[in-house]
Amino acid sequence: MKAIEFENIGKQYRLGLVSSGTISHDLNRWWTVNVLRKEDPYLRIGETNDRAHKGKSDYVWALKDINFSVEEGDVVGIIGKNGAGKSTLLKLLSRVTAPTTGKITARGRIASLLEVGTGFHPEMTGRENIYMNGAIMGMTKTEIARKFDEIVDFSGCERYIDTPVKRYSSGMTVRLGFAIAAHLEPEILVVDEVLAVGDAEFQKKAIGKMKDVSSSGDRTVLFVSHNMNAVKNLCRRGIVLESGILSYDSNAIDAVDYYIHKSEATFKDEREIKDMIKEIAPFLKIDSISFNGSTKNVTTIACNQRYVDICIEGSTIAPMKTDFSFTIRNKEDVPIAAYGEGHATGKVESIEPGKFKIVRRVKLPKFVNSGECFIDMALHQPGIVFQMQAPSCVKVTFEGGMEAFGRANTIDTNGFFSMESVQ
């Protein structure tokens, strides 16, 4: 039996405005739909949801022409880039918002964990929110009371259960929210990328619980995550969304491989590394970033070269305390090593106003059976603010593959680091 059916689902938004923008447009839309019983004229326009480029229209399709069904007891992973429409799809299913076109049919109670604090009242205690959340999901007071001790124990928040939720950290809020959704036994469980907020211990418990739920075969799970290993381990089926369109639907392993290869294709143009900066402090200007002497975002390293030289040049108009760090990710986008002296020792470097140059050499770890990896780079003041982020800015391909490096658990950081200001 089909638990969920998406039929010609589309969701359109007007950028920057809630209404059509003018009274005449709003009246035209109302008259056409409600009196003439015709299609909304503004649905004929709109562009694909490509967040990286400015469009010609103010209308955008966050989702368009989505058609698929989910069998009862199936576990489906929904993957795609940020802005692909994953969260929008789950919000439509959870009735947070309504589709612009199409119809969704869901059979059974739906429990949703879409973002930190979903459905919680900040002034109410954890205990009160458990009962309120359970009631919203259609559970009786007796059913909630029977599961109450299990929920509290799983969340690890027993000491704070009678404290208002507004005093919880984001991690504690996610712990309690997931515990409620997982233990109140809805027929359909919807989980967005919220488990990443929790600590390592809780993520392990949560994934273990989802494995139990998925293996029982009596509950349907829709799971959104950027952790490709979790998708492959938990899900039997994978759906890839791309710019609001369903681009691939197959078993989880094939879907992850398809998504990874699509992501890798974006590196073929060999852009400048500095062009991939996502966030930057207003007082900071980056002139160039080089990786082993190359400013391109695709780099090849010989197998016997176990180190990288990174150089960042720029200028600042304000004094800056900063630490340089980077994270190495494998092809499945899972972090496998990290380097950041400020995180480990609390040390930061001071840069005076004017031009500066950051130079660092770091030895690479011994990777496991992979010929390439991706590197995130960042400048930040530890514990305070990011000054620059460049996620997945470099794709490194090792000549001859990295299998020759063997196996290691931690990164070797016995390199050297220098930072200098150039006046």
N, C-alpha and C positions, 0 to 999 in steps of 0.2 A: 504494500500500500504506500502511496505517495504521502509523505508528511508535509512537504512544502512544494508549492508550484509557483514559479515566476513566469508570467505570461506577458510578453511584449512590454516589459517594465522600462519606463523612462522617467528621469527626474531632471527638470530644467530649472535653472536659476537665472535671475537677472542680476548681474554683477553690480554691487554698490547700492542697490535700491530694493525695497520690499515690494512695492507696487510696480506698475508698468512705467511709472515716471511722470505721467500726466493724467489729468482727470479724463480727457477725451479718450486716451488709450484704455483706461480702466473701464469706462462706459462701453467702449467698443467691444472689449473682451466679454463683459457681463452680458451685453445684448446678444452677441453671437452665440454664446454658450447656453444661456438660460432661456432666451426667447426664440431665437431662430433654430436652436437645437443643432447647431453645426460645430465643427471642430474649432477649438481655440485658434484664432489666426496667428497668435504669437508662437505657436508650436511649430509653425512651418519654417521658422528661422532659428538660428542658433548654431553654434560651432562645437566641434569636438572639444572635450575637456583636456586641453594641453596647457598645463599650468606654467610651463617654461617660456611660452611665447605670447606676446600681446596679440589679441585677435581683432577682427574688424567689427564684430557684433558684441553688443552688451549682454546677449543671451548665451548661456553655455549649458550643454547637456552634461550633467555630472554622471548620468547613466543613460544609455540609449539601447533599445532593442535587446533587452536581457531576457533570454528564454532558457530556463532549465528547471529541472525538478530534482528533489532529494527524497530518496526512499526512506521509509521509517527505519530507524536504527543505524543509519549511515553516518559517517563522520567525514565532513567535507572541509578541506582547508581552502581558504580564499586568499590568494596572494597577488601582489602587484606593487608598483611603486607608490610612494606617497602621492595622494591626489588622484589615484586611479579609479576611486569610487567604492572601495571596499567598505568603509564605515557608512557611507550613504546607503549601500545595499542593506546592511544590517539594521540601520535606523528605519528603513522602510518596512522591513520584516517585523521589527519590534513596535511598529506604529508610532514611533516618535514623530515622523513626518509622513505625509501621504505621497504616493507616486503621482507624477504628472500624467503619465499614460500607463495603461496596462492594469493588471490585476494580480494580487498575491493571495494565494490560498494556503493557510496553515492549519493543520489538524492537531490540536492539543495545546496545552499551556506552554507559554514561551517565557523563559527566564533569560534576561539580557544583562550582560556586563560589558557596557560599551565604553565607559570611561571612568576615571577615578570619581567615586562618590555618586554614581548613577542611582537615583531613587532614594538617596539618603537625605534626611532633614538635619542640617547642622546643629540645630538647637536641641535635638533629641539625643538620648543616650544610645549606646550601641545596642543595649537590650531592647529599647523601644523601636529602634530601626529594624531589628530582626523581625519583630512581630509585624511592623508596618509593611516591610518588604515582602514578607511571606503572604500577607493578606492581599497585596497588590497582585501577587502571582497566583492568587486563587486558592491558597491553602487555608484551612480552618485553624482556629486557635489551638485546638487539640493536636493537630498535626505538627504545628510549629513547636509546641511545648515538648512533644515527643522527641524532636530532633534538636532541641535547643542546646543541650550539653555537647552534642557532637559538633555543632556549628562553632560554638565558643572554643572548644578544644582545638579544632582544626585551625581556626583563625590565629590562635596564639595571643589573643587580646583579652584574656580573662581578667587581668588586673584592672583594665580600663573599660570593662563592659558597661559600667554604670556612669561613665563619663561622657559628656556631650561629644558627638562626633566631630564638631568643629575644632576640637583640641587634638584630634588624631593627626598623625603624619599621613602623607599620601600613601605610603606603603601599608600602614595599618588599615587605612580605609579600604584599599584593594583587598587586603587579607580578609576583612570581614565581609565585603561584598561578594567575593568569590566563594567564600564558605557558605553563605546563604544560598547563592544560585546553585551550587553543586549539591547541597544536601536536601533541598526542598523538593527534589525529584520531579522537575517539570518534564514534559514530553520532548520539548525542544530547548536546547541550551545554546545560547548565542554568546560567544566570547570574542571581544575585540582585543587589540594589542594593549591590554592592561597588565598582564602578568609581568611584563618587563619592568614595571615599577617596583615590584616586590624584590626582596633580597634573595640570595642564592638558595637558602634553606626553603623559603616559601615557594619559589619557582619549582623546586624539586617535588615538594608536596603537591602543588597544584597540577603539575604534569602527571604525577602518579595517580591523582584522583581522576583526571581526564582519561587516562588509560583505563582505569576501572570502569568509568562511565561508558567509554567507547567499546570495551570488550563485552559488556553486558548485552549489547545488541537491542536494548529496549528503549533507548533514548537517542534522539537525533541531535547531532552537534555541528554547528557552524563555527569554524575557528579561523580567525584572522591573526596572522603573525608574520613578522619578518625573520623569524628564526626558522630557517629552512630545515634544519635537523628535526625540530619539534614537529613541523608539518609532515615530514616523511615518516616519523615514528608514530604519530598519533592518528593521522588521517589515512583513509583508504582511497579517497578521491581528492583531486586538486583542481581548482578553477582559477585561471589567471585572468585578471582584469587589466586592461590597458586603455588609458584615456577614456574611461567610462564604457568601454565595449568589452564583451566577453570574447577573449582572443584564443583561449585554449581550455579544453575540458577533457581530463583523462584521469588515470590513476595518479596518486600523489607523487610518486617518484618521477614519472615522466613530466608532470606539470612543473615540478621544481627545476628539472633539467631545462625545460623550455624557457622558464623565467630567467634562469641564470644566463643562458646563452643569449637571450634578448638583451639582458643588462650588459653583457660583455660587448655586444655590438656597438654600444654607445662610445666605446673607447677607440674605435677604429680611426676617428678623425684626428687623433693625436693633438688635442688642444693644449694650450698653455696651462700649466698647473694652476697658475694664479687666477685663471678665468673660472676655476671651479670653486672658488671661495664662496661659502654660503652665508656666513655672518661675519661682520667686521665692526670693531669699535669705531665711532665717528671720528675719533682723533688719530686714527691709524691709517696709513696708506702703504700698501704692499706694491713694490715695484717689480720684483721678480722672485720666483721660487725655483730652485733647481734641485734635482735628485740625481746624484752621481754625475753632475755636470750637465744634465739635460733638463730643459724646461718643459719638455713634452710630458703628457700624462701617461705615456706608454714607455716602459723602460725594460731593457733586457740586461740581466746580470749573469756573468759566468758562474758555473757551479762552485768553482774554487774561491769565489769572492764572497766572503761571509759578512760583508759590512756595507752600509750605505752612507754616503755623504750628503747631507741636506743643508742647503744654504737659503736663507730668507733675507731679502734686502728690502728696506722700506724707510719710512720716516714717520715721526710722531710729533704732534704739537704739544703734547703734555707728558710729564714724567710717567713712566710705565713700569710696573713690576710684573714680570711675566715668567712663565715656564713653558717650555716647548715639549709637546708629547705627541706620540703617535701610536695607533693601534693597528695591528696586522690582522686581516680577516682572510679566511679561506674562501673557496669558490662558493660555498653555501652561505656566505655572509656571516659566519660564526667567528667571533673574536678568538684568536689563538695565542696572541701575545700582545703585550703593551709595554710602552716605555714612557716614563715621565718622572723626572727626578723630584719635581715639586710634590707630586702625590705621595712619593715614598718617604721623603725626608723633610718636606715642608720648605725646602730651599727655593727661593725665587731670585731672578736676576733683575737689577734696576737699570733702566734705560733712560737717559736724559733726552729732552726735546732735541730734535734734529734727525739726521740720517742714522740708521743703524744697520748692522749686519749680524744675523744669527747663524752660526755654523755648528753643526753637530755631526759626529760620526758615531754610529751605533752598530754593533754586531748583530747579525740576524740569528734567530733560533734555528735549530735543526728541525725543519718541517717534516710532516708526514705525508708521503706519497702524493705530492701535488706539484705540478709544474709551474703554478702561478699563484699569486695572491694579490690582495688589494690593501692599500694603506690609507688610513685616515690621519690627517695632521691637524694640529690645533695649537694656538697660542692662547694661554689663559692665565688668569690670576687665580691660583688654586683656591677653591671654595668660595669664590666671589663671582667672577664673570668671565665668559669667553670673549677674547679679543679678536679671534679669528678661528673659523672652522672650515676645513676642506675635506668633507667625508668622501671616501673612496676616490681620492684625487689622483692616485697613481696605481696603475696595474703593472705588476712586476712579473715578467716571464723569465724563468731561469733556463739558461742554455743547458740542454742535456737533461732537464727535469731536476726536481729537488729530492728525488729518492736517494741520491748519493749522500745527502746530509744525515740520513737515518732518523732517529726518533729522539725527541726531547720534550720536556714538560715546561720549561721556563726559558725566557729569553736571556741571552748572555749580554750583559750590559757593560762589560769591561772595555769600553771604547774611550773616546775622549770627547769633551764638550767645551766649546768656547763661545763666548758672546762678546761682541765689541761694538762700541758706539763710534760712528764716524762723523766728526764735526765738519 
